[in-house]
Amino acid sequence: MILFKKLVYKNFLSTGNNPITIDLNKSRSTLVVGTNGTGKSTILDAISFALFNKPHRNVKRGGLVNSVNGKGCEVTIEFETAGHDWKVLRSIKPNNFEVYQDGNMIDQQTNVRDYQKFLEQNILKLNHKSFHQIVVLGSSSFIPFMQLKAWDRRDVIEDLLDIGVFSKMKTVLKTRNAQSKEWAKNNSIALTNQKDKIEYQKKHITQLESINKDAKQSFDDDIKSAQDNIQSLKEKLDKYPVGLRGTLNSLRKVREGLNTEKGKHTHSMKELVAKAKFFEVNTACPTCTQEISPAVKTSMLTDVRTTAKETEIDIGINKRKYDETIKTLEDVQEQIAEMSTINSEIGTHTSNMATLVNKQVKEVDVSVPAKELVDMTYDLIDIQDNLTEAQDEILYNDIAAEMLKDTGIRTKIIKEYLPAMNALINQYLQTLEFFVAFHLNENFEESIKSRHRDEFVYANFSEGEKMRIDLSLLFAWRQIAKMKNSTNTNLLILDETFDSSLDDEGTDNLMKILKTLEKGTNTFIISHKPDVLESKMEAKIEFTKTNNFSAIVSHMPSGYGESVI
């Protein structure tokens, strides 16, 4: 329940710098009187402006500032709800909006619009429309329940039954569903893109593996070719005699020995030739002059010739041996050269094999893209999970949306309460001595039947009869609010209700209803007929104007209201 306590306003409409203070819970019934233009209905505008940032009547925001002073427009209202004391301050020129809880201002973390929403949804738990359906009746600018559109009627009833949360849930659900669909859409796109990435990565890995496979095959082929060549060359080497270099050295020594013998033979032949020539030319010894006999000469020449022939034979043998040695030496050298060439070729192939092995180590590493593929697959699983979750949310949201339709759970709840609502409305109609059968359906369409079962609608009735219906609805809504503890409040304001459409009998019947209201209800009746109502009220506030500024004079009891002129 909201217990309104105090209203203070200054420089608001016709009120000047001197504030007007209204105690909202001091008296059970208060009559508010005054001539036209003195500021009676300003109370309604001030309360509405303070709570909802809009006046009760159709006045533009700029028009709320007192036209004489032109600034300092300020309204505060104090109330109690949910075990806390609250104060709302709202001003124009300068613009200000503050909410206090137990004396401490609530920080404005957001903009004014959100701050207002916080006030209505979390503190007051009612909006401007619902507030005026259970608190105010009778003003010319007020739109009674029966004159509201069907959806506005629904809003009022949902607030009364405290099921407006379902409408909020519907709005939140709509936003959430849109977010879920956007999430699903984004994840669906991401899933397609991720699958494409994975396919590209797989192809990339396949290409790398193919490159490596081809490279390995080429490597294996090259290695085998080199190995085959080396083996073939080694087989060739195996055909050469062992120890050729030793043979070569031996042959070189033989050659040197034969050369030495050749030199000796040549020297011997020279000596024999010289000796033969000596005996052929000389007949006596040149040294001793002794005569050389012919027999000696012949004998010496014969020996020389014999020795010469033997030497020639030795020379021939030596030459044959030398030639054979040289040929063998050349053959061995050729073989050694061939072996050297083969060994060089073996070295070349061996070096090529080493190069190939080193190259093989430096081939493309497939493990990195393979790991990337694994990571991509895990990401794909995450995206798929997100998509599934989003799709599940959409499914659940669709189910919830079906339940939150106007024809869903809200209508079922309303149907449960409609019999009690209709019973209360008809009870108040009978108290006001308007004997009709009034019925609202789940679409908030009325059907009204007379005693003779004639069917009517609200528009068919006179202004006095409409007022009785409006009053019955007002009190019924207040009773429902009390039952649900939704928008229940101590404050009730009837603006000129007794002045226009109600006759004396209707006025008496209305007063009977007011007396039956629960304890703690504070009723304010704004009227031009103080002579008719004054005796029936506990207190009176009379508005006057002094120097074009509104002020109040308090009566019944004294000191109720407060004004400094």
Order of alpha helices (4+ residues) and beta strands (2+ residues): beta-beta-beta-alpha-beta-beta-beta-beta-alpha-alpha-beta-alpha-alpha-alpha-alpha-alpha-alpha-beta-beta-beta-alpha-beta-alpha-beta-alpha-beta-beta-beta
